[in-house]
Each structure stands twice: as C-alpha cells, then as structure tokens.
Amino acid sequence: MPSKPAPIKKAAKKEPAKKEEEKAPEPAPAPEPAPVEAAPAEAAPAEAAPAPAEGEAAPAEEAPAAPPAEEPKPPTPPPPADEPTSAPVELFIEDKNDTSVTIMWSQPEVVGLTGLDGYTVEICKDGTEDWKAVNEDLQKSCRYVIKNQTTGDRLKIRVVAVNAGGRSPPCALPEAILVKEIADRPKVRLPRFLRQRYVTQVGSKINLTIPFTGKPKPVVTWTKDGQPLDTKRVNIRNSDRDSILFIRTTERDDSGVYEMCVKVDDFEDKATLTLQIVELPGPPASVKIIDTWGFNVALEWTPPKDSGNTDIKGYTVQKADKKTGDWFNVLEHYNRLNATISDLIMGNTYKFRVFSENKCGLSEEAAITKGEAVILKTDIDYKPPKYQEHDFTEAPKFTTALSDRATTVGYSTKLLCSVRGEPKPKVQWMKNQMILGDDPKYRQICVQGICSLEIRKPGNYDGGVYSCKAKNKHGEAIVACKLEVKQAAIPEAGKEKK
C-alpha cells in the first residue's frame, strides 16, 4: 500500500501543470479581464485534484492533495498605466533681488504609483502666455532660484510635477512678481551719546559714525538747519551699513541741527543730532565801582557780549594794590553780577577786574574798573578795657599727703607729697616733730610743689613719724606718715654655722 501512492503523486503534479499550460494562453490576449479570470485560474488546481482518482482511489491520498495546489501561480499581468500626480501646493516667494527670484513649494498631496520624477519651473512675462521652462533637468528639491532675469520685469511663475503618468496641473503664483530686491524699511540707529547735544571746542576734529539698516541699499541725504550741507566744510562718507560725518577742524559756524535721512522706495527714516561748537567767552561788557565805605568796596558788572556759544558758568573777581600792582583772586566761580569786596587795608588804593567763565574756561581778557577805590585812614580812639586782676594768693595746701611706708635696714627709701600756695610756701621736714635741718643722711628736694625726702640706708633707729610742713604769710599746713624699718631676714644655713 505505501508503495503505490508515489506514482499517483507524480501524476497528480504533471496533470495540473498541463492544464495550466493550456489555460495560460487564454487570458493573454485580453489584459483587461485578466484580473477577473485569475480566480478560476487559481481554482484550477483545486479542480484538478480529483484527477488521480481515475487511476486508483485511495482515501489516504486526499489529504496530501491540497499542498500541491498552492505551488502553481498565474502569470503576472502587466501593470496598469499610472496617472499624473496632483498639482504642487503652497508655492511662494522666498526671496528676490534685482536679477533673480527664489521660490519654494510643497510636494503634491497625491503622488502616483510610480512616484514623483521631479518638477518643472516655468515662467512667462506678465500679459503673455508664452510659458517657458527655466530648468533643463527635472528639479528634485522643492526650492529653485530663477536667475539671470531683467530688473523691472513682471513674471508669472508656475511649477508642474512630473511622473510616469505625465505632467500634473500647474501651481501658479496668484499674481505676477516684479523682479526687484525686496525692500526692508530703512532705520537709522543713532548712537546713544548723539541723542543729546554734542558739544566740542573750536579747532577739534569731529568723526561721527551713524549706522543704519535697509534693503536695498538706502539713499542717504544730509541737511543742516534744513539746508544742504556745505561740502567744503563737512564731509559725508556712506557705506552699505553706516554714514560718517567728518569735520577736520571745527568752527563756530559748524554748530547747528544736522538731519540724516535714509530712503528705500517710498519708505524713509530720519534722525537729528545737534552740534555745539564752543570756545572761551569774551570779558564782561563793563565793570564799575558803585560805592566805597570803611574797608569795603561794592562792584557791579554786565555779562559778556560773546558767551563762547555756551552758557556762562560764573565770574572771577581780582584785586590789585596800587603800590605793588599784583593781582589776587577775591571771588571764584561767582554767579552774580555784583559783589562786595571786604577786608581791604586802610590807606591803600585798589583796582579791580572781572573775568567771564564758561565750560571752556576763563576769558582771555578781563574787564577792569576805570576808577580806583581808596581806603581812607580814620582817627580811632582806642581805649583798652580795664581788667581787674585776679588774686591768686592762698595759704599752703597739700594736694597729695604722705603715705605710711616700710623699708629694710640698709635700703634707701623716699617719702613723697605735693603742696600748693601763693606765694610759694617754705617747706620743712621733721622726724618725731624734730626739724631735720641739713643732716646729710637726709636729702630734701622741693621742685614745682613736689616735695621728697630721701632717707639714705636707714638703720634700726631711723623709723618713726615723719612730717612735712609748708608755711607762707597766709598760713601753714602739715602732713605726716609713719616709717617702719625692718631687719633683713637671716638664712637658716647661716644660723647653723654660728
């Protein structure tokens, strides 16, 4: 039994193959119904399965008949023809200048079965329909630069997607584009230090750089006080990013309001800066002596005719004695137009002059008084005040008393006290109420009220009560203390030897 199924399986495999070969040419002439006939072709092996039953019928052969039916496949039909893609979307201008236009777009929403081959960019002048492709090869990316155009032309632009099915519908810009650089509004970037009045002295150099922005390059113009600049005095140098105002040597006439204007198409921006060229002021117009009294002189003057093109900060007033002719400052940075000069010397004659002052300094010249101020001598009856002299006399009085002391035999010691009195009191030292006198054992000193008694190498009998007595015509005073003289300590070793 197991040996018989083998030839039956071979036969089963051959018969369906022959039937498929016979059926294969039938769908070939009609490609359109091929998908419809594919189902019976696939079912053919299932119908051919019972064929081996004609030779021998075996129940065991029915189960393995299914796998061979899956192996045969129908011939692959030719692919259907592809259709063009949908139109590109979101076409817009990214940038442009005087000779080129840069465009961008997004790929079509519907792409054919075979995919997208590329894009064709086409242009024509406004008012015509003469569309021409500007790219020789298909453009793969969604960005393209249309170059070598004529400035001022108006172009209509469209993009077409291409695949195996052909060209898609075009995606065009809504209106024609003018071939000209995109204009950015101009803006002057005036530096912060120029937003206030710019002050400098006559003869200095000015070199001011003022940045600006704008696209295309803005047209820059300058005016001074509403009038065109004098190019002989002021030089202007313009670049793509800034404008430089240059004056080699400034003069008073260069002061004024300068206006810078940058313009792009119909847009413009302006900035103003104020230059103030200053110099030293002139002297006061006049100065005169108004009055003289005692040791004082009153002056008055008028402001200078030329302030140096800036405010007057003050005045400096000087005086000179006719005897010496030397000038000395009396007032500095003085803000008023009148002043009183005091502390003048009696009997002298004075002249005065006044300088003007601004932020550049003092005027080179001064206004001098025409007249002179004479400080007259006056008779003065001086009576000194009478003072009552103070009575400084007093009886002696000890300000520091004597203190009790103790000393050792053979060691000198001092007793100290202090006394005052007017007239100077006489001082006496006593021991046990006995006047010491000129005993050489004692040294007595009294200097500026400090009294001292030095006892030289006292013995066992020099102890006692010492007192100091001060006396003048107004009275006397006494202080006392006790002096104890002790024996020196004897070492124990010395006692044993004795």
Beta strands, then each sheet from edge to edge (+ up, - down):
strand 1: 89-96
strand 2: 101-106
strand 3: 118-125
strand 4: 132-133
strand 5: 143-146
strand 6: 154-163
strand 7: 166-167
strand 8: 171-172
strand 9: 177-178
strand 10: 184-188
strand 11: 198-201
strand 12: 206-215
strand 13: 219-224
strand 14: 227-228
strand 15: 235-238
strand 16: 242-247
strand 17: 256-264
strand 18: 267-278
strand 19: 284-293
strand 20: 296-304
strand 21: 314-321
strand 22: 327-334
strand 23: 338-341
strand 24: 349-358
strand 25: 361-362
strand 26: 367-368
strand 27: 373-374
strand 28: 394-400
strand 29: 405-408
strand 30: 413-422
strand 31: 426-431
strand 32: 434-435
strand 33: 442-447
strand 34: 450-455
strand 35: 464-472
strand 36: 475-486
sheet 1: 1+ 2- 5+
sheet 2: 4+ 3- 6+ 7-
sheet 3: 4+ 3- 6+ 8-
sheet 4: 4+ 3- 6+ 9-
sheet 5: 10+ 12- 16+ 15-
sheet 6: 11+ 18+ 17- 13+ 14-
sheet 7: 19+ 20- 23+
sheet 8: 22+ 21- 24+ 25-
sheet 9: 22+ 21- 24+ 26-
sheet 10: 22+ 21- 24+ 27-
sheet 11: 28+ 30- 34+ 33-
sheet 12: 29+ 36+ 35- 31+ 32-
end
